[in-house]
């Protein structure tokens, strides 16, 4: 998988989890934003770990 695919999937999954958190009383906009942000950083961490693994 390419770097952009990993980041895209991570952002989508993070946003989805954030919206699920809104079911439990969190503000939906804030939960979505935090989910997208955390998904982005999770994807970035995966890309960096894969890059180091190849070396």
DRENPA-3360 file (N, C-alpha, C; in nm, 2 decimals, always signed):
BEGIN
1 = XXXXXXXX = +0.08/-0.12/+0.00/+0.00/+0.00/+0.00/+0.09/+0.12/+0.00 ~ +0.04/+0.22/-0.07/+0.12/+0.35/-0.08/+0.09/+0.43/+0.05 ~ +0.18/+0.53/+0.06/+0.17/+0.62/+0.18/+0.03/+0.69/+0.18 ~ -0.01/+0.74/+0.07/-0.14/+0.81/+0.07/-0.26/+0.72/+0.10 ~ -0.25/+0.60/+0.06/-0.36/+0.50/+0.09/-0.37/+0.48/+0.24 ~ -0.25/+0.46/+0.30/-0.25/+0.43/+0.44/-0.31/+0.55/+0.52 ~ -0.26/+0.67/+0.48/-0.31/+0.79/+0.55/-0.46/+0.81/+0.53 ~ -0.51/+0.79/+0.41/-0.65/+0.80/+0.38/-0.73/+0.71/+0.46;
9 = XXXXXXXX = -0.69/+0.58/+0.46/-0.77/+0.49/+0.54/-0.77/+0.52/+0.69 ~ -0.65/+0.56/+0.74/-0.64/+0.60/+0.88/-0.73/+0.72/+0.92 ~ -0.74/+0.81/+0.83/-0.82/+0.93/+0.85/-0.97/+0.89/+0.85 ~ -1.01/+0.81/+0.76/-1.15/+0.76/+0.75/-1.19/+0.68/+0.87 ~ -1.10/+0.59/+0.91/-1.13/+0.51/+1.03/-1.13/+0.59/+1.16 ~ -1.04/+0.68/+1.17/-1.04/+0.77/+1.29/-1.16/+0.86/+1.29 ~ -1.21/+0.91/+1.18/-1.33/+0.99/+1.18/-1.45/+0.91/+1.21 ~ -1.45/+0.79/+1.17/-1.57/+0.70/+1.20/-1.57/+0.67/+1.35;
17 = XXXXXXXX = -1.46/+0.64/+1.41/-1.45/+0.62/+1.55/-1.49/+0.74/+1.63 ~ -1.45/+0.86/+1.58/-1.49/+0.98/+1.64/-1.64/+1.00/+1.64 ~ -1.70/+0.97/+1.53/-1.85/+0.99/+1.52/-1.92/+0.88/+1.61 ~ -1.86/+0.77/+1.62/-1.92/+0.67/+1.72/-1.91/+0.72/+1.86 ~ -1.81/+0.79/+1.89/-1.80/+0.85/+2.02/-1.91/+0.95/+2.05 ~ -1.96/+1.01/+1.95/-2.07/+1.11/+1.97/-2.20/+1.04/+2.02 ~ -2.21/+0.91/+2.00/-2.32/+0.83/+2.05/-2.32/+0.83/+2.20 ~ -2.21/+0.86/+2.26/-2.19/+0.85/+2.41/-2.19/+0.99/+2.47;
25 = XXXXXXXX = -2.24/+1.09/+2.40/-2.25/+1.22/+2.46/-2.15/+1.32/+2.42 ~ -2.05/+1.29/+2.34/-1.95/+1.39/+2.30/-2.01/+1.48/+2.19 ~ -1.96/+1.60/+2.18/-2.00/+1.69/+2.07/-1.96/+1.63/+1.94 ~ -2.05/+1.61/+1.84/-2.02/+1.54/+1.72/-1.91/+1.61/+1.63 ~ -1.91/+1.74/+1.62/-1.80/+1.81/+1.55/-1.67/+1.79/+1.61 ~ -1.66/+1.80/+1.74/-1.53/+1.79/+1.81/-1.49/+1.64/+1.80 ~ -1.58/+1.55/+1.82/-1.54/+1.41/+1.81/-1.49/+1.37/+1.68 ~ -1.55/+1.42/+1.57/-1.51/+1.40/+1.43/-1.37/+1.46/+1.41;
33 = XXXXXXXX = -1.35/+1.58/+1.45/-1.22/+1.65/+1.44/-1.11/+1.57/+1.51 ~ -1.13/+1.53/+1.63/-1.03/+1.46/+1.71/-1.00/+1.32/+1.65 ~ -1.11/+1.26/+1.60/-1.09/+1.13/+1.54/-1.01/+1.14/+1.41 ~ -1.03/+1.24/+1.33/-0.96/+1.26/+1.21/-0.81/+1.29/+1.24 ~ -0.79/+1.37/+1.34/-0.65/+1.41/+1.38/-0.58/+1.29/+1.43 ~ -0.64/+1.21/+1.52/-0.57/+1.09/+1.57/-0.55/+0.99/+1.47 ~ -0.65/+0.98/+1.37/-0.63/+0.88/+1.26/-0.51/+0.92/+1.17 ~ -0.50/+1.05/+1.15/-0.38/+1.10/+1.07/-0.25/+1.06/+1.14;
41 = XXXXXXXX = -0.24/+1.09/+1.27/-0.12/+1.06/+1.33/-0.09/+0.91/+1.34 ~ -0.20/+0.83/+1.36/-0.18/+0.69/+1.36/-0.13/+0.64/+1.22 ~ -0.18/+0.69/+1.11/-0.14/+0.65/+0.98/+0.00/+0.70/+0.96 ~ +0.04/+0.82/+1.00/+0.17/+0.87/+0.99/+0.27/+0.78/+1.06 ~ +0.23/+0.74/+1.18/+0.32/+0.65/+1.26/+0.34/+0.51/+1.19 ~ +0.24/+0.46/+1.12/+0.25/+0.34/+1.05/+0.34/+0.35/+0.93 ~ +0.33/+0.46/+0.86/+0.42/+0.49/+0.74/+0.56/+0.50/+0.79 ~ +0.59/+0.57/+0.90/+0.73/+0.58/+0.95/+0.78/+0.45/+0.99;
49 = XXXXXXX = +0.70/+0.37/+1.06/+0.74/+0.24/+1.11/+0.77/+0.14/+0.99 ~ +0.69/+0.15/+0.88/+0.72/+0.06/+0.77/+0.85/+0.11/+0.70 ~ +0.87/+0.24/+0.69/+0.99/+0.29/+0.63/+1.11/+0.25/+0.70 ~ +1.11/+0.25/+0.84/+1.22/+0.20/+0.92/+1.24/+0.05/+0.90 ~ +1.14/-0.02/+0.89/+1.14/-0.16/+0.88/+1.21/-0.21/+0.75 ~ +1.19/-0.13/+0.64/+1.25/-0.17/+0.51/+1.41/-0.15/+0.51 ~ +1.46/-0.06/+0.60/+1.60/-0.03/+0.60/+1.68/-0.14/+0.67;
% end
